[in-house]
Amino acid sequence: MSIQDSIRQTVTENPVVLFMKGTPTFPQCGFSAGAVQILKNLGANFVAVNVLENAEVRQGIKEYANWPTIPQLYIKGEFVGGSDIMKELFSTGELEKMLQD
Amino acid sequence: MIGTLENEIRARLAPLEAESLELHDDSAAHAGHAGSGGGGHFDVIIVAAAFAGLSKLARHRKVYELLADLIPTRIHALSIKALAPEEF
């Protein structure tokens, strides 16, 4: 399976997926830490993928969404955005709604 | 050469014809953390008519496109706030 297929499978088979640097317990980047914090605040169940463990995923995810930065949040296979967009959607209540739908 | 990269970022974002562009170099707060690779951390707030009617994703993509070849080598991290004039 190509890395793109494998990413597609990950984001479609899991309702909420966060590609991040480090793990939810030990994030290795402030932006990833912020993204985890938001999801935890909303009580979301999510799958976290640590891109630092796999160089192919780290590069592949940027191509998958055509988005150059990490973290990246996916809900039901759809790319939602990076940490700034997550913050905005969190503050307006939209993210909570997206996670409930 | 302080400010050179900032000037370059401003020049790259010129096509947005921003009404307001605030750029902060936040690199000092992140110097030497794991995986930073030496690139700068920037925080940008852009108010531009070009963002009107666009989704958040589309707005951020516009900014990333203009800066593409600077990421991740010279810009390690970029925090973006992209607003249309009526939202400011």
N, CA and C atoms of all chains as a GROMACS GRO file, in nm:
protein
  567
    1MET      N    1   0.085  -0.119   0.000
    1MET     CA    2   0.000   0.000   0.000
    1MET      C    3   0.088   0.125   0.000
    2SER      N    4   0.053   0.222  -0.082
    2SER     CA    5   0.133   0.345  -0.084
    2SER      C    6   0.106   0.424   0.044
    3ILE      N    7   0.194   0.517   0.072
    3ILE     CA    8   0.177   0.596   0.194
    3ILE      C    9   0.048   0.680   0.186
    4GLN      N   10   0.015   0.727   0.066
    4GLN     CA   11  -0.107   0.805   0.051
    4GLN      C   12  -0.231   0.718   0.079
    5ASP      N   13  -0.228   0.593   0.030
    5ASP     CA   14  -0.340   0.501   0.056
    5ASP      C   15  -0.350   0.470   0.205
    6SER      N   16  -0.234   0.455   0.266
    6SER     CA   17  -0.232   0.421   0.407
    6SER      C   18  -0.286   0.537   0.492
    7ILE      N   19  -0.253   0.660   0.454
    7ILE     CA   20  -0.308   0.777   0.525
    7ILE      C   21  -0.459   0.784   0.503
    8ARG      N   22  -0.501   0.762   0.379
    8ARG     CA   23  -0.646   0.767   0.349
    8ARG      C   24  -0.720   0.665   0.435
    9GLN      N   25  -0.662   0.546   0.446
    9GLN     CA   26  -0.724   0.442   0.526
    9GLN      C   27  -0.734   0.485   0.674
   10THR      N   28  -0.625   0.542   0.725
   10THR     CA   29  -0.624   0.586   0.865
   10THR      C   30  -0.733   0.689   0.892
   11VAL      N   31  -0.747   0.788   0.802
   11VAL     CA   32  -0.841   0.897   0.830
   11VAL      C   33  -0.986   0.858   0.799
   12THR      N   34  -1.006   0.755   0.717
   12THR     CA   35  -1.144   0.715   0.690
   12THR      C   36  -1.192   0.608   0.788
   13GLU      N   37  -1.101   0.530   0.841
   13GLU     CA   38  -1.142   0.423   0.933
   13GLU      C   39  -1.157   0.472   1.076
   14ASN      N   40  -1.103   0.591   1.104
   14ASN     CA   41  -1.115   0.648   1.239
   14ASN      C   42  -1.186   0.782   1.229
   15PRO      N   43  -1.288   0.804   1.313
   15PRO     CA   44  -1.367   0.928   1.302
   15PRO      C   45  -1.285   1.054   1.324
   16VAL      N   46  -1.194   1.051   1.419
   16VAL     CA   47  -1.114   1.171   1.448
   16VAL      C   48  -0.967   1.131   1.456
   17VAL      N   49  -0.887   1.193   1.370
   17VAL     CA   50  -0.744   1.160   1.368
   17VAL      C   51  -0.662   1.289   1.373
   18LEU      N   52  -0.564   1.290   1.463
   18LEU     CA   53  -0.473   1.404   1.472
   18LEU      C   54  -0.332   1.358   1.436
   19PHE      N   55  -0.277   1.414   1.330
   19PHE     CA   56  -0.136   1.391   1.297
   19PHE      C   57  -0.057   1.496   1.372
   20MET      N   58   0.036   1.453   1.453
   20MET     CA   59   0.104   1.547   1.542
   20MET      C   60   0.252   1.509   1.561
   21LYS      N   61   0.325   1.600   1.624
   21LYS     CA   62   0.463   1.570   1.661
   21LYS      C   63   0.465   1.528   1.807
   22GLY      N   64   0.509   1.405   1.830
   22GLY     CA   65   0.506   1.350   1.965
   22GLY      C   66   0.374   1.278   1.989
   23THR      N   67   0.344   1.255   2.116
   23THR     CA   68   0.222   1.183   2.154
   23THR      C   69   0.135   1.275   2.239
   24PRO      N   70   0.007   1.240   2.256
   24PRO     CA   71  -0.079   1.325   2.340
   24PRO      C   72  -0.021   1.346   2.480
   25THR      N   73   0.045   1.244   2.533
   25THR     CA   74   0.105   1.258   2.666
   25THR      C   75   0.232   1.341   2.662
   26PHE      N   76   0.313   1.319   2.557
   26PHE     CA   77   0.437   1.395   2.542
   26PHE      C   78   0.447   1.460   2.404
   27PRO      N   79   0.370   1.568   2.385
   27PRO     CA   80   0.380   1.639   2.256
   27PRO      C   81   0.519   1.701   2.243
   28GLN      N   82   0.572   1.704   2.121
   28GLN     CA   83   0.707   1.756   2.100
   28GLN      C   84   0.706   1.890   2.030
   29CYS      N   85   0.594   1.957   2.031
   29CYS     CA   86   0.584   2.085   1.963
   29CYS      C   87   0.467   2.159   2.025
   30GLY      N   88   0.481   2.288   2.044
   30GLY     CA   89   0.377   2.366   2.110
   30GLY      C   90   0.244   2.364   2.036
   31PHE      N   91   0.252   2.362   1.902
   31PHE     CA   92   0.129   2.364   1.824
   31PHE      C   93   0.055   2.230   1.838
   32SER      N   94   0.132   2.121   1.838
   32SER     CA   95   0.070   1.989   1.858
   32SER      C   96   0.012   1.980   1.998
   33ALA      N   97   0.083   2.034   2.096
   33ALA     CA   98   0.033   2.032   2.234
   33ALA      C   99  -0.100   2.107   2.242
   34GLY      N  100  -0.108   2.221   2.174
   34GLY     CA  101  -0.231   2.300   2.174
   34GLY      C  102  -0.347   2.225   2.111
   35ALA      N  103  -0.317   2.154   2.002
   35ALA     CA  104  -0.420   2.078   1.932
   35ALA      C  105  -0.475   1.967   2.022
   36VAL      N  106  -0.385   1.898   2.091
   36VAL     CA  107  -0.425   1.791   2.183
   36VAL      C  108  -0.512   1.848   2.294
   37GLN      N  109  -0.471   1.962   2.347
   37GLN     CA  110  -0.543   2.026   2.457
   37GLN      C  111  -0.687   2.057   2.417
   38ILE      N  112  -0.704   2.107   2.295
   38ILE     CA  113  -0.838   2.141   2.247
   38ILE      C  114  -0.924   2.015   2.240
   39LEU      N  115  -0.869   1.908   2.182
   39LEU     CA  116  -0.947   1.784   2.168
   39LEU      C  117  -0.980   1.726   2.306
   40LYS      N  118  -0.886   1.737   2.398
   40LYS     CA  119  -0.912   1.686   2.534
   40LYS      C  120  -1.019   1.769   2.602
   41ASN      N  121  -1.012   1.902   2.584
   41ASN     CA  122  -1.114   1.990   2.642
   41ASN      C  123  -1.253   1.952   2.596
   42LEU      N  124  -1.262   1.908   2.472
   42LEU     CA  125  -1.393   1.875   2.415
   42LEU      C  126  -1.430   1.730   2.444
   43GLY      N  127  -1.341   1.660   2.515
   43GLY     CA  128  -1.369   1.522   2.549
   43GLY      C  129  -1.373   1.429   2.428
   44ALA      N  130  -1.302   1.467   2.323
   44ALA     CA  131  -1.306   1.389   2.199
   44ALA      C  132  -1.220   1.263   2.210
   45ASN      N  133  -1.274   1.154   2.156
   45ASN     CA  134  -1.192   1.035   2.138
   45ASN      C  135  -1.121   1.051   2.005
   46PHE      N  136  -0.990   1.045   2.007
   46PHE     CA  137  -0.920   1.062   1.879
   46PHE      C  138  -0.801   0.970   1.870
   47VAL      N  139  -0.765   0.939   1.746
   47VAL     CA  140  -0.646   0.861   1.720
   47VAL      C  141  -0.534   0.961   1.690
   48ALA      N  142  -0.422   0.948   1.758
   48ALA     CA  143  -0.308   1.036   1.733
   48ALA      C  144  -0.201   0.960   1.656
   49VAL      N  145  -0.150   1.023   1.551
   49VAL     CA  146  -0.040   0.964   1.475
   49VAL      C  147   0.082   1.052   1.495
   50ASN      N  148   0.188   0.993   1.551
   50ASN     CA  149   0.311   1.068   1.575
   50ASN      C  150   0.396   1.066   1.449
   51VAL      N  151   0.401   1.179   1.380
   51VAL     CA  152   0.474   1.183   1.251
   51VAL      C  153   0.625   1.173   1.271
   52LEU      N  154   0.672   1.200   1.393
   52LEU     CA  155   0.817   1.193   1.416
   52LEU      C  156   0.866   1.048   1.415
   53GLU      N  157   0.772   0.954   1.424
   53GLU     CA  158   0.811   0.813   1.422
   53GLU      C  159   0.827   0.758   1.282
   54ASN      N  160   0.781   0.833   1.184
   54ASN     CA  161   0.782   0.779   1.048
   54ASN      C  162   0.800   0.892   0.947
   55ALA      N  163   0.919   0.898   0.887
   55ALA     CA  164   0.952   1.007   0.795
   55ALA      C  165   0.860   1.007   0.673
   56GLU      N  166   0.816   0.888   0.631
   56GLU     CA  167   0.727   0.879   0.514
   56GLU      C  168   0.591   0.942   0.544
   57VAL      N  169   0.540   0.916   0.663
   57VAL     CA  170   0.412   0.975   0.703
   57VAL      C  171   0.429   1.125   0.720
   58ARG      N  172   0.542   1.166   0.779
   58ARG     CA  173   0.566   1.308   0.804
   58ARG      C  174   0.562   1.387   0.674
   59GLN      N  175   0.621   1.333   0.569
   59GLN     CA  176   0.620   1.399   0.439
   59GLN      C  177   0.486   1.375   0.369
   60GLY      N  178   0.439   1.249   0.376
   60GLY     CA  179   0.319   1.210   0.303
   60GLY      C  180   0.194   1.286   0.346
   61ILE      N  181   0.186   1.319   0.474
   61ILE     CA  182   0.066   1.386   0.522
   61ILE      C  183   0.060   1.529   0.469
   62LYS      N  184   0.176   1.588   0.446
   62LYS     CA  185   0.178   1.724   0.390
   62LYS      C  186   0.125   1.723   0.246
   63GLU      N  187   0.157   1.616   0.174
   63GLU     CA  188   0.109   1.604   0.037
   63GLU      C  189  -0.038   1.564   0.034
   64TYR      N  190  -0.076   1.479   0.128
   64TYR     CA  191  -0.214   1.430   0.130
   64TYR      C  192  -0.314   1.545   0.137
   65ALA      N  193  -0.289   1.639   0.227
   65ALA     CA  194  -0.383   1.750   0.245
   65ALA      C  195  -0.339   1.874   0.168
   66ASN      N  196  -0.225   1.865   0.101
   66ASN     CA  197  -0.165   1.984   0.041
   66ASN      C  198  -0.159   2.096   0.145
   67TRP      N  199  -0.098   2.062   0.256
   67TRP     CA  200  -0.090   2.153   0.372
   67TRP      C  201   0.048   2.134   0.432
   68PRO      N  202   0.127   2.240   0.445
   68PRO     CA  203   0.269   2.222   0.475
   68PRO      C  204   0.306   2.201   0.621
   69THR      N  205   0.207   2.211   0.711
   69THR     CA  206   0.244   2.208   0.852
   69THR      C  207   0.170   2.100   0.931
   70ILE      N  208   0.223   2.073   1.047
   70ILE     CA  209   0.169   1.975   1.141
   70ILE      C  210   0.152   2.048   1.274
   71PRO      N  211   0.045   2.029   1.348
   71PRO     CA  212  -0.055   1.922   1.340
   71PRO      C  213  -0.158   1.940   1.228
   72GLN      N  214  -0.226   1.829   1.198
   72GLN     CA  215  -0.338   1.829   1.105
   72GLN      C  216  -0.450   1.745   1.166
   73LEU      N  217  -0.570   1.803   1.165
   73LEU     CA  218  -0.686   1.732   1.220
   73LEU      C  219  -0.779   1.684   1.108
   74TYR      N  220  -0.821   1.559   1.119
   74TYR     CA  221  -0.918   1.502   1.025
   74TYR      C  222  -1.040   1.454   1.103
   75ILE      N  223  -1.158   1.490   1.053
   75ILE     CA  224  -1.282   1.439   1.111
   75ILE      C  225  -1.359   1.369   1.000
   76LYS      N  226  -1.391   1.243   1.022
   76LYS     CA  227  -1.460   1.160   0.922
   76LYS      C  228  -1.393   1.169   0.784
   77GLY      N  229  -1.263   1.161   0.784
   77GLY     CA  230  -1.189   1.159   0.658
   77GLY      C  231  -1.165   1.295   0.596
   78GLU      N  232  -1.228   1.399   0.652
   78GLU     CA  233  -1.214   1.534   0.596
   78GLU      C  234  -1.105   1.610   0.670
   79PHE      N  235  -1.018   1.675   0.596
   79PHE     CA  236  -0.916   1.760   0.657
   79PHE      C  237  -0.983   1.885   0.714
   80VAL      N  238  -0.964   1.909   0.841
   80VAL     CA  239  -1.027   2.025   0.907
   80VAL      C  240  -0.934   2.145   0.909
   81GLY      N  241  -0.807   2.121   0.943
   81GLY     CA  242  -0.713   2.232   0.947
   81GLY      C  243  -0.599   2.205   1.043
   82GLY      N  244  -0.516   2.307   1.061
   82GLY     CA  245  -0.404   2.298   1.154
   82GLY      C  246  -0.441   2.362   1.287
   83SER      N  247  -0.342   2.395   1.368
   83SER     CA  248  -0.372   2.437   1.505
   83SER      C  249  -0.443   2.573   1.512
   84ASP      N  250  -0.411   2.665   1.421
   84ASP     CA  251  -0.479   2.796   1.426
   84ASP      C  252  -0.628   2.780   1.396
   85ILE      N  253  -0.658   2.700   1.294
   85ILE     CA  254  -0.798   2.680   1.256
   85ILE      C  255  -0.871   2.604   1.366
   86MET      N  256  -0.803   2.507   1.427
   86MET     CA  257  -0.865   2.435   1.540
   86MET      C  258  -0.900   2.533   1.652
   87LYS      N  259  -0.807   2.625   1.681
   87LYS     CA  260  -0.832   2.724   1.786
   87LYS      C  261  -0.954   2.809   1.754
   88GLU      N  262  -0.960   2.856   1.629
   88GLU     CA  263  -1.073   2.940   1.588
   88GLU      C  264  -1.204   2.864   1.597
   89LEU      N  265  -1.203   2.741   1.545
   89LEU     CA  266  -1.326   2.660   1.545
   89LEU      C  267  -1.366   2.623   1.688
   90PHE      N  268  -1.266   2.608   1.775
   90PHE     CA  269  -1.293   2.578   1.915
   90PHE      C  270  -1.360   2.697   1.982
   91SER      N  271  -1.306   2.817   1.956
   91SER     CA  272  -1.358   2.935   2.026
   91SER      C  273  -1.499   2.972   1.978
   92THR      N  274  -1.533   2.935   1.857
   92THR     CA  275  -1.668   2.966   1.808
   92THR      C  276  -1.768   2.855   1.839
   93GLY      N  277  -1.717   2.743   1.892
   93GLY     CA  278  -1.806   2.631   1.922
   93GLY      C  279  -1.829   2.538   1.805
   94GLU      N  280  -1.773   2.575   1.688
   94GLU     CA  281  -1.796   2.493   1.568
   94GLU      C  282  -1.731   2.355   1.578
   95LEU      N  283  -1.614   2.353   1.641
   95LEU     CA  284  -1.541   2.226   1.648
   95LEU      C  285  -1.619   2.124   1.731
   96GLU      N  286  -1.675   2.171   1.843
   96GLU     CA  287  -1.753   2.083   1.928
   96GLU      C  288  -1.868   2.022   1.848
   97LYS      N  289  -1.931   2.108   1.766
   97LYS     CA  290  -2.044   2.064   1.685
   97LYS      C  291  -1.997   1.960   1.581
   98MET      N  292  -1.882   1.989   1.519
   98MET     CA  293  -1.830   1.896   1.418
   98MET      C  294  -1.799   1.759   1.479
   99LEU      N  295  -1.754   1.761   1.603
   99LEU     CA  296  -1.717   1.635   1.669
   99LEU      C  297  -1.841   1.558   1.713
  100GLN      N  298  -1.951   1.629   1.733
  100GLN     CA  299  -2.074   1.562   1.776
  100GLN      C  300  -2.151   1.501   1.661
  101ASP      N  301  -2.142   1.565   1.545
  101ASP     CA  302  -2.222   1.521   1.429
  101ASP      C  303  -2.190   1.378   1.388
  102MET      N  304   2.193   4.094   1.017
  102MET     CA  305   2.089   4.086   0.914
  102MET      C  306   1.952   4.069   0.979
  103ILE      N  307   1.934   4.129   1.096
  103ILE     CA  308   1.805   4.117   1.164
  103ILE      C  309   1.693   4.176   1.078
  104GLY      N  310   1.585   4.103   1.069
  104GLY     CA  311   1.471   4.157   0.996
  104GLY      C  312   1.465   4.117   0.850
  105THR      N  313   1.570   4.055   0.798
  105THR     CA  314   1.573   4.022   0.657
  105THR      C  315   1.462   3.924   0.619
  106LEU      N  316   1.449   3.820   0.698
  106LEU     CA  317   1.347   3.720   0.668
  106LEU      C  318   1.208   3.782   0.684
  107GLU      N  319   1.194   3.868   0.783
  107GLU     CA  320   1.064   3.935   0.801
  107GLU      C  321   1.028   4.017   0.677
  108ASN      N  322   1.128   4.088   0.626
  108ASN     CA  323   1.102   4.167   0.506
  108ASN      C  324   1.064   4.079   0.388
  109GLU      N  325   1.131   3.963   0.381
  109GLU     CA  326   1.102   3.872   0.271
  109GLU      C  327   0.959   3.818   0.283
  110ILE      N  328   0.920   3.786   0.405
  110ILE     CA  329   0.783   3.736   0.425
  110ILE      C  330   0.682   3.843   0.384
  111ARG      N  331   0.708   3.966   0.427
  111ARG     CA  332   0.617   4.075   0.390
  111ARG      C  333   0.609   4.091   0.239
  112ALA      N  334   0.725   4.081   0.172
  112ALA     CA  335   0.727   4.095   0.026
  112ALA      C  336   0.648   3.982  -0.040
  113ARG      N  337   0.664   3.859   0.014
  113ARG     CA  338   0.592   3.744  -0.043
  113ARG      C  339   0.441   3.760  -0.030
  114LEU      N  340   0.399   3.823   0.080
  114LEU     CA  341   0.256   3.834   0.106
  114LEU      C  342   0.193   3.955   0.038
  115ALA      N  343   0.277   4.035  -0.029
  115ALA     CA  344   0.228   4.157  -0.095
  115ALA      C  345   0.112   4.132  -0.192
  116PRO      N  346   0.112   4.019  -0.267
  116PRO     CA  347   0.000   3.997  -0.360
  116PRO      C  348  -0.137   3.993  -0.293
  117LEU      N  349  -0.141   3.972  -0.162
  117LEU     CA  350  -0.270   3.970  -0.092
  117LEU      C  351  -0.327   4.111  -0.079
  118GLU      N  352  -0.242   4.210  -0.104
  118GLU     CA  353  -0.282   4.352  -0.090
  118GLU      C  354  -0.353   4.374   0.043
  119ALA      N  355  -0.286   4.332   0.149
  119ALA     CA  356  -0.344   4.340   0.282
  119ALA      C  357  -0.369   4.483   0.325
  120GLU      N  358  -0.481   4.503   0.393
  120GLU     CA  359  -0.508   4.634   0.453
  120GLU      C  360  -0.422   4.650   0.576
  121SER      N  361  -0.394   4.538   0.640
  121SER     CA  362  -0.312   4.540   0.759
  121SER      C  363  -0.237   4.408   0.767
  122LEU      N  364  -0.110   4.415   0.800
  122LEU     CA  365  -0.030   4.293   0.811
  122LEU      C  366   0.062   4.307   0.931
  123GLU      N  367   0.029   4.234   1.035
  123GLU     CA  368   0.114   4.235   1.155
  123GLU      C  369   0.196   4.108   1.156
  124LEU      N  370   0.327   4.124   1.163
  124LEU     CA  371   0.415   4.008   1.162
  124LEU      C  372   0.504   4.014   1.285
  125HIS      N  373   0.499   3.906   1.364
  125HIS     CA  374   0.584   3.901   1.483
  125HIS      C  375   0.680   3.785   1.470
  126ASP      N  376   0.805   3.812   1.498
  126ASP     CA  377   0.906   3.706   1.501
  126ASP      C  378   0.909   3.653   1.644
  127ASP      N  379   0.862   3.530   1.657
  127ASP     CA  380   0.851   3.469   1.789
  127ASP      C  381   0.961   3.365   1.809
  128SER      N  382   1.064   3.372   1.725
  128SER     CA  383   1.167   3.267   1.724
  128SER      C  384   1.237   3.250   1.858
  129ALA      N  385   1.261   3.363   1.924
  129ALA     CA  386   1.340   3.358   2.047
  129ALA      C  387   1.273   3.268   2.152
  130ALA      N  388   1.140   3.266   2.151
  130ALA     CA  389   1.068   3.187   2.250
  130ALA      C  390   1.081   3.037   2.226
  131HIS      N  391   1.129   3.000   2.107
  131HIS     CA  392   1.134   2.858   2.072
  131HIS      C  393   1.275   2.811   2.040
  132ALA      N  394   1.374   2.895   2.058
  132ALA     CA  395   1.510   2.862   2.015
  132ALA      C  396   1.554   2.727   2.070
  133GLY      N  397   1.597   2.642   1.977
  133GLY     CA  398   1.662   2.519   2.017
  133GLY      C  399   1.570   2.408   2.067
  134HIS      N  400   1.436   2.423   2.056
  134HIS     CA  401   1.355   2.311   2.101
  134HIS      C  402   1.368   2.196   2.001
  135ALA      N  403   1.330   2.076   2.046
  135ALA     CA  404   1.350   1.957   1.964
  135ALA      C  405   1.285   1.973   1.828
  136GLY      N  406   1.362   1.945   1.723
  136GLY     CA  407   1.305   1.942   1.589
  136GLY      C  408   1.284   2.078   1.526
  137SER      N  409   1.330   2.185   1.588
  137SER     CA  410   1.304   2.316   1.531
  137SER      C  411   1.388   2.340   1.405
  138GLY      N  412   1.502   2.272   1.396
  138GLY     CA  413   1.583   2.280   1.274
  138GLY      C  414   1.636   2.419   1.244
  139GLY      N  415   1.624   2.509   1.337
  139GLY     CA  416   1.684   2.641   1.319
  139GLY      C  417   1.596   2.742   1.248
  140GLY      N  418   1.482   2.700   1.192
  140GLY     CA  419   1.395   2.796   1.123
  140GLY      C  420   1.324   2.886   1.221
  141GLY      N  421   1.268   2.996   1.169
  141GLY     CA  422   1.202   3.091   1.257
  141GLY      C  423   1.057   3.057   1.287
  142HIS      N  424   1.010   3.108   1.400
  142HIS     CA  425   0.869   3.097   1.436
  142HIS      C  426   0.807   3.234   1.414
  143PHE      N  427   0.702   3.240   1.335
  143PHE     CA  428   0.637   3.367   1.308
  143PHE      C  429   0.488   3.359   1.336
  144ASP      N  430   0.438   3.476   1.366
  144ASP     CA  431   0.298   3.493   1.398
  144ASP      C  432   0.248   3.604   1.307
  145VAL      N  433   0.148   3.577   1.226
  145VAL     CA  434   0.105   3.681   1.132
  145VAL      C  435  -0.046   3.702   1.140
  146ILE      N  436  -0.084   3.828   1.143
  146ILE     CA  437  -0.226   3.863   1.138
  146ILE      C  438  -0.246   3.947   1.012
  147ILE      N  439  -0.325   3.896   0.920
  147ILE     CA  440  -0.344   3.962   0.791
  147ILE      C  441  -0.491   3.997   0.773
  148VAL      N  442  -0.515   4.121   0.739
  148VAL     CA  443  -0.651   4.163   0.706
  148VAL      C  444  -0.650   4.199   0.558
  149ALA      N  445  -0.725   4.123   0.478
  149ALA     CA  446  -0.724   4.147   0.334
  149ALA      C  447  -0.860   4.118   0.272
  150ALA      N  448  -0.897   4.202   0.178
  150ALA     CA  449  -1.025   4.181   0.107
  150ALA      C  450  -1.023   4.048   0.033
  151ALA      N  451  -0.902   4.003  -0.003
  151ALA     CA  452  -0.889   3.877  -0.077
  151ALA      C  453  -0.943   3.758   0.001
  152PHE      N  454  -0.960   3.773   0.133
  152PHE     CA  455  -1.008   3.660   0.214
  152PHE      C  456  -1.160   3.655   0.223
  153ALA      N  457  -1.225   3.762   0.181
  153ALA     CA  458  -1.371   3.768   0.196
  153ALA      C  459  -1.436   3.650   0.124
  154GLY      N  460  -1.528   3.585   0.191
  154GLY     CA  461  -1.602   3.476   0.129
  154GLY      C  462  -1.528   3.344   0.122
  155LEU      N  463  -1.404   3.342   0.169
  155LEU     CA  464  -1.326   3.218   0.165
  155LEU      C  465  -1.332   3.148   0.301
  156SER      N  466  -1.325   3.015   0.297
  156SER     CA  467  -1.320   2.938   0.421
  156SER      C  468  -1.186   2.961   0.489
  157LYS      N  469  -1.179   2.922   0.615
  157LYS     CA  470  -1.052   2.934   0.688
  157LYS      C  471  -0.942   2.855   0.617
  158LEU      N  472  -0.978   2.734   0.572
  158LEU     CA  473  -0.878   2.652   0.503
  158LEU      C  474  -0.825   2.724   0.381
  159ALA      N  475  -0.916   2.778   0.302
  159ALA     CA  476  -0.875   2.843   0.177
  159ALA      C  477  -0.787   2.965   0.206
  160ARG      N  478  -0.818   3.036   0.312
  160ARG     CA  479  -0.737   3.154   0.348
  160ARG      C  480  -0.595   3.113   0.387
  161HIS      N  481  -0.586   3.011   0.470
  161HIS     CA  482  -0.454   2.966   0.512
  161HIS      C  483  -0.374   2.911   0.394
  162ARG      N  484  -0.446   2.841   0.304
  162ARG     CA  485  -0.377   2.787   0.187
  162ARG      C  486  -0.316   2.898   0.102
  163LYS      N  487  -0.390   3.010   0.089
  163LYS     CA  488  -0.339   3.124   0.012
  163LYS      C  489  -0.207   3.173   0.073
  164VAL      N  490  -0.205   3.184   0.204
  164VAL     CA  491  -0.084   3.232   0.272
  164VAL      C  492   0.030   3.132   0.254
  165TYR      N  493  -0.001   3.003   0.276
  165TYR     CA  494   0.102   2.900   0.262
  165TYR      C  495   0.159   2.897   0.121
  166GLU      N  496   0.071   2.913   0.021
  166GLU     CA  497   0.118   2.908  -0.118
  166GLU      C  498   0.223   3.015  -0.145
  167LEU      N  499   0.199   3.134  -0.091
  167LEU     CA  500   0.292   3.244  -0.117
  167LEU      C  501   0.426   3.222  -0.045
  168LEU      N  502   0.424   3.142   0.060
  168LEU     CA  503   0.545   3.123   0.141
  168LEU      C  504   0.606   2.984   0.122
  169ALA      N  505   0.549   2.908   0.027
  169ALA     CA  506   0.578   2.764   0.018
  169ALA      C  507   0.726   2.729   0.027
  170ASP      N  508   0.810   2.795  -0.049
  170ASP     CA  509   0.950   2.752  -0.053
  170ASP      C  510   1.030   2.796   0.070
  171LEU      N  511   0.968   2.872   0.159
  171LEU     CA  512   1.038   2.911   0.283
  171LEU      C  513   1.008   2.813   0.396
  172ILE      N  514   0.906   2.726   0.374
  172ILE     CA  515   0.864   2.630   0.476
  172ILE      C  516   0.917   2.491   0.439
  173PRO      N  517   0.983   2.416   0.526
  173PRO     CA  518   1.008   2.446   0.666
  173PRO      C  519   1.151   2.494   0.692
  174THR      N  520   1.226   2.524   0.587
  174THR     CA  521   1.367   2.556   0.610
  174THR      C  522   1.387   2.687   0.686
  175ARG      N  523   1.332   2.795   0.629
  175ARG     CA  524   1.355   2.925   0.694
  175ARG      C  525   1.242   2.960   0.789
  176ILE      N  526   1.121   2.916   0.756
  176ILE     CA  527   1.010   2.931   0.849
  176ILE      C  528   0.979   2.794   0.904
  177HIS      N  529   1.003   2.777   1.032
  177HIS     CA  530   0.974   2.647   1.094
  177HIS      C  531   0.829   2.638   1.137
  178ALA      N  532   0.778   2.748   1.184
  178ALA     CA  533   0.641   2.749   1.233
  178ALA      C  534   0.578   2.884   1.204
  179LEU      N  535   0.451   2.877   1.167
  179LEU     CA  536   0.381   2.998   1.129
  179LEU      C  537   0.240   2.992   1.184
  180SER      N  538   0.209   3.089   1.266
  180SER     CA  539   0.074   3.098   1.319
  180SER      C  540   0.001   3.204   1.236
  181ILE      N  541  -0.113   3.165   1.178
  181ILE     CA  542  -0.181   3.255   1.084
  181ILE      C  543  -0.318   3.295   1.136
  182LYS      N  544  -0.346   3.423   1.130
  182LYS     CA  545  -0.482   3.470   1.150
  182LYS      C  546  -0.517   3.551   1.026
  183ALA      N  547  -0.612   3.501   0.948
  183ALA     CA  548  -0.646   3.563   0.820
  183ALA      C  549  -0.789   3.615   0.826
  184LEU      N  550  -0.804   3.745   0.820
  184LEU     CA  551  -0.936   3.806   0.835
  184LEU      C  552  -0.974   3.888   0.713
  185ALA      N  553  -1.102   3.889   0.682
  185ALA     CA  554  -1.153   3.983   0.582
  185ALA      C  555  -1.177   4.115   0.654
  186PRO      N  556  -1.172   4.227   0.581
  186PRO     CA  557  -1.184   4.359   0.646
  186PRO      C  558  -1.306   4.373   0.736
  187GLU      N  559  -1.420   4.316   0.696
  187GLU     CA  560  -1.541   4.334   0.777
  187GLU      C  561  -1.538   4.251   0.905
  188GLU      N  562  -1.442   4.161   0.915
  188GLU     CA  563  -1.432   4.079   1.037
  188GLU      C  564  -1.335   4.140   1.138
  189PHE      N  565  -1.265   4.241   1.094
  189PHE     CA  566  -1.158   4.295   1.177
  189PHE      C  567  -1.213   4.385   1.287
   0.00000   0.00000   0.00000
